[in-house]
Amino acid sequence: MSAALDFAAYDVAEAEFEYEDLPPRLLALREKIRDSSYLDNAINRIASVISRNMVDNPDELHLNAKEGLN
């Protein structure tokens, strides 16, 4: 399953917004997030960084298995 959003729901909002006023960097990022493979890879990279930080810094996890996630 792709993590990409369904941008068809945003057609009305897009029609009301002037994209020419956005900086080129934001326009480029906007196009990238429309690509489901780019978005999937970005989510995987974020998950990898979080997982690595959890393994490298277990003392920062303030979770106790006996207490659950509360």
Backbone hydrogen bonds, N-H to C=O, Kabsch-Sander energy under -0.5 kcal/mol:
donor,donor_aa,acceptor,acceptor_aa,energy
7,F,5,L,-1.1
9,A,6,D,-1.0
10,Y,7,F,-1.7
11,D,8,A,-1.3
14,E,10,Y,-2.6
15,A,11,D,-2.0
16,E,12,V,-1.1
17,F,13,A,-0.6
17,F,14,E,-1.0
19,Y,17,F,-1.0
21,D,18,E,-1.2
22,L,19,Y,-1.5
26,L,23,P,-0.5
27,L,23,P,-1.9
28,A,24,P,-2.4
29,L,25,R,-2.2
30,R,26,L,-2.3
31,E,27,L,-1.8
32,K,28,A,-2.0
33,I,29,L,-2.2
34,R,30,R,-0.5
34,R,31,E,-0.9
35,D,32,K,-1.7
36,S,34,R,-0.7
39,L,35,D,-2.3
40,D,36,S,-2.7
41,N,37,S,-2.4
42,A,38,Y,-2.4
43,I,39,L,-2.4
44,N,40,D,-2.2
45,R,41,N,-2.4
46,I,42,A,-2.3
47,A,43,I,-2.4
48,S,44,N,-2.2
49,V,45,R,-2.3
50,I,46,I,-2.5
51,S,47,A,-2.7
52,R,48,S,-2.7
53,N,49,V,-2.4
54,M,50,I,-2.1
55,V,51,S,-2.0
56,D,52,R,-2.9
57,N,53,N,-2.0
60,E,57,N,-1.6
61,L,58,P,-1.3
62,H,60,E,-0.5
63,L,61,L,-3.9
64,N,68,G,-0.6
67,E,64,N,-1.1
68,G,64,N,-1.3
70,N,67,E,-0.7
